[in-house]
Amino acid sequence: QSVDTTVEAIKTAKPDMIEVMPGIASKTIKKLYEKLDIPIIAGGLIETSEEIAVALANGAAAVSTGEETLW
C-alpha cells in the first residue's frame, strides 16, 4: 500500500526524478520503475558493485553512494 501512496504523491508533485532510500531496496525500486515514467536514483547503504548492478537491473537510472571506491 505504501508504494501505491508514493506513486500517487509522485504523480501529483511531478518531480523530475526521485531517490529511493535505501538504495538496496531493489524490490521497491522495481515496483516504482514499473509504475512511473520518471528516473529513479538508488541511494543509501550501497557498498558494493554488486549492489549497484542489482539497483540498475531493477530500474534505477543512477546510484548515489558515499563509498569512494565505487565513484
N, C-alpha and C positions, 0 to 999 in steps of 0.2 A: 504494500500500500504506500509506503514512503517513496518508492520510485515513481509511482503514478502522481503523487502530490508534487514531487520535484519536477516531473515533466510538465505539469500544468503551470507551475510557477515560472519555469523557464520559457514556456510558450507565451506567457503573459509579459514577462520582463524583456524578452527578445535580446539577450546579451549576444555579443559577437562570438564568445566562446565560454566554456565552463571548465572549472577544475574540480576533479573528483579526488577527495582525500579520504582515506589513504589511497595512494596510487596502487597498492597491492590488492585493491578491491576489484579484481578483474570481472567478477560476475556482475557487479553493479555497473561497471564501465560498459560491458557488453549490452546490458538491458537499456541503458541510456542511449548508446550508439544506435541501437535498433529502433528507438522511438523518436529520436531527434535528428534534425539536419543541422548540426552545429559541431564545430571542433571541440574535442574533449582533451584536456590536459590531465594526465595522471600525476599526482603529486603526493609526496609524503611516504616515508618508510621504504622507499626504493633504495636497495643496497647492492643489487647485483645486475649484471647484464641480462641474466635470465628473467628477472622481474620486469625489466624494460621490454624484453621481447614478448612476454605474456601480455603486458598492458597494451602494446601496439597491436598484437594479434587480436585483441578483444575490442579494438575500435579507437583506442587513444590516438590522437594525431600527434601528440608530443608528450614528453615526460619531463618533470622537474625533479631534481634531486640535489641534496647537499653533499652527496658522495663525490668528492672531487675526482676520484679515479675514473668516474663514468662520464665526466664532462666532455 
